[in-house]
Amino acid sequence: MLADKICGNQAGVWLLVPEHLRLGTWDLLCAWSGCDGRRVEPRLALHLVNEAAMCLCSHRCRRTLSQKGFELANGLPFVPADAAVHQLLDARSVAQSRRVQIALGKLRRAAGHFDGRLLALDPHRMPSHSKRRMRRHRFGSQDKPAKMGQSFFLLDCDTAQPLCMSLASSSPTAAESAPGLLSMAAEILPAAGRDEAKPLVLADKEHCTSELFAAVRRDDRFELLCAMPASPSAAKRWKGLAESEFTEHWPGYATALSPYRFAQSPGEVYHEVVQRSGLRPQDHHHQGFLATCARDQLQR
């Protein structure tokens, strides 16, 4: 009877068991739930983990597939209903979820899943059908603003593995959510030695704010390199740079380095890297990047 239960299309979830053992998933879930393995709470949490691993978010009581076996992999004789999952999550705080993320990140770093020397801030926005009053987002000037649920990831660029992530309401911007991610990453990654370069964090234009750059410099655990919005004033400044300020690295590609100050904090000096592409002057195209440190412009 047991073999019949796990021979359907849910049998693949059992292949996750060795990985759960390597990562210590059960111990992490027991710590997060605050209960030992004799209680149902860690098993409900394992259900959520396996559900996410299968890219399913509706493996619930009346919507489960006809083949059995999924509930057994979670140590349960049943598939939980929505109410049980909501009660489990409502009884735990965001701080508890942050702690389990940090513990998991340390285990994965020790296992060599990522190096953590080159990172990237990666915001994701997904359409939401919530009835609440929410700030609306749009991806382009031609798109209609819509309600979005926000999640923010910090990824390792070399291995494409996530270090940590956070969920947010529709109101915080990507730049406002970034310090929380970097704070978790600082606990996951070892501090750089005196002669070692700090991990470099890459970000897109929506992260280019004086508040985020000030927070990164104040924390002093990471370096930040961020694309700059091509506003009319910025484009005029880049185009007005003298030819002598550019260093040509190969035909059609040159860079210039100059100091930069935000109007909100003129006392803080950062480094603006201007990238110029195109062989002929009439074909020149400029893009600016802002950094907290002056590194080699080709090895950033």
Sequence and secondary structure as in RCSB ss.txt:
>XXXX:A:sequence
MLADKICGNQAGVWLLVPEHLRLGTWDLLCAWSGCDGRRVEPRLALHLVNEAAMCLCSHRCRRTLSQKGFELANG
LPFVPADAAVHQLLDARSVAQSRRVQIALGKLRRAAGHFDGRLLALDPHRMPSHSKRRMRRHRFGSQDKPAKMGQ
SFFLLDCDTAQPLCMSLASSSPTAAESAPGLLSMAAEILPAAGRDEAKPLVLADKEHCTSELFAAVRRDDRFELL
CAMPASPSAAKRWKGLAESEFTEHWPGYATALSPYRFAQSPGEVYHEVVQRSGLRPQDHHHQGFLATCARDQLQR
>XXXX:A:secstr
 HHHHTSSTTGGGGGGHHHHHHHTHHHHHHHHHT  TTSSHHHHHHHHHHHHHTT S   GGGS SS  HHHHTT
 SS   HHHHHHHHHTS HHHHHHHHHHHHHHHHHTTS   SEEEEEEEEEE    S   EE SSTTS  EEEEE
EEEEEETTTTEEEEEEEE SSS HHHHHHHHHHHHHHHS    TTS   EEEE GGG  HHHHHHHHHH S EEE
EE    HHHHHHHHTS GGG EEEETTEEEEEEEEEETTEEEEEEEEEEEEE SSGGG EEEEEEESS   TT  
